[in-house]
Amino acid sequence: MDIFTAARTLAPHDRRPSENVRAVHLRAGLSTGSTGTAWALPERVHREFRRFVSAQRCSYDILHGHYWLSGIVAAHLSKEMNIPMVQNFHSIGLLKNIALRKTSGKEGYDPVLRLEREKG
């Protein structure tokens, strides 16, 4: 099983937490606390994932998105690679925004991109 994440450095690397698990840190150029680059993240991760798969000659039976940004990537890859995907959401942007308005009177802060992508 390969677990992919966006590296916070420019150098890609991987670790093996156990015999059958590899954590692969893809070169996405995301700096700590940089929300400006987060919106470009799905495109960067998608490109680096495809580069990794090509170089390693990997194949996968299923993809799993674990956050809304990785879900964007997994959805595209699922179609491209013709393999199924599953998605976990820790929160839903629309519901989070509604709850924030009800509890604090503040407007939600999740980006339009997230809200559009979560609709499907």
For each residue, the residues with C-beta under 8 A, 3 or more apart:
1: 20 21 22
2: 21 22 23 24 58 60
3: 21 22 23 24
4: 24 26 45 49 52 70
5: 23 24 25 26
6: 25 26 28 30 41 44 45
7: 10 11 12 13 25 26 27 28 30
8: 30 31 32
9: 25 27
10: 7 27 29
11: 7 27
12: 7 24 25 26 27 48 52
13: 7 25
14: 22 23 24 25
15: 22 23 25
16: 19 21 22 23
17: 21 23
18: 21
19: 16
20: 1
21: 1 2 3 16 17 18
22: 1 2 3 14 15 16
23: 2 3 5 14 15 16 17
24: 2 3 4 5 12 14 52
25: 5 6 7 9 12 13 14 15
26: 4 5 6 7 12 44 45 48 49 52
27: 7 9 10 11 12 48
28: 6 7 41 44 45 48
29: 10 37 44
30: 6 7 8 34 37 38 41 44
31: 8 34 37
32: 8
33:
34: 30 31 37 38
35: 38 39
36: 39
37: 29 30 31 34 40 41
38: 30 34 35 41 69
39: 35 36 111 113
40: 37 43 44
41: 6 28 30 37 38 44 45 69
42: 45 46 69 70 72 73 76
43: 40 46 47
44: 6 26 28 29 30 40 41 47 48
45: 4 6 26 28 41 42 48 49 69 70 73
46: 42 43 49 50 73 76 77
47: 43 44 50 51
48: 12 26 27 28 44 45 51 52
49: 4 26 45 46 52 53 73 77
50: 46 47 53 54 77
51: 47 48 54 55
52: 4 12 24 26 48 49 55 56 58
53: 49 50 56 57 58 59 60
54: 50 51 57
55: 51 52
56: 52 53
57: 53 54
58: 2 52 53
59: 53
60: 2 53 63 81 83
61: 83
62: 83 84 85 86
63: 60 74 77 78 81 83 84 85 86
64: 74 85 86 87 88
65: 68 70 71 72 73 74 75 85 86 87 88
66: 70 71 87 88
67: 70 71 88 89 90
68: 65 71 72 89 93 114 117 118
69: 38 41 42 45 72 73
70: 4 42 45 65 66 67 73 74
71: 65 66 67 68 74 75 87 89 117
72: 42 65 68 69 75 76 117
73: 42 45 46 49 65 69 70 76 77
74: 63 64 65 70 71 77 78 85 87
75: 65 71 72 78 79 85 87
76: 42 46 72 73 79 80
77: 46 49 50 63 73 74 80 81 83 85
78: 63 74 75 81 82 83 84 85
79: 75 76 82
80: 76 77
81: 60 63 77 78
82: 78 79
83: 60 61 62 63 77 78
84: 62 63 78
85: 62 63 64 65 74 75 77 78
86: 62 63 64 65
87: 64 65 66 71 74 75
88: 64 65 66 67
89: 67 68 71 92 118
90: 67
91: 95 96
92: 89 95 96 118
93: 68 96 97 108 110 111 114 115 118
94: 97 98 108 110 115 118
95: 91 92 98 99
96: 91 92 93 99 100 108 110
97: 93 94 100 101 107 108 109 110 115
98: 94 95 101 102 108
99: 95 96 102 103
100: 96 97 103 104 106 107 108 109
101: 97 98 104 105 106 107 108
102: 98 99
103: 99 100
104: 100 101
105: 101
106: 100 101
107: 97 100 101
108: 93 94 96 97 98 100 101
109: 97 100
110: 93 94 96 97 114 115
111: 39 93 114 115
112: 115 116
113: 39 116 117
114: 68 93 110 111 117 118
115: 93 94 97 110 111 112 118 119
116: 112 113 119
117: 68 71 72 113 114 120
118: 68 89 92 93 94 114 115
119: 115 116
120: 117
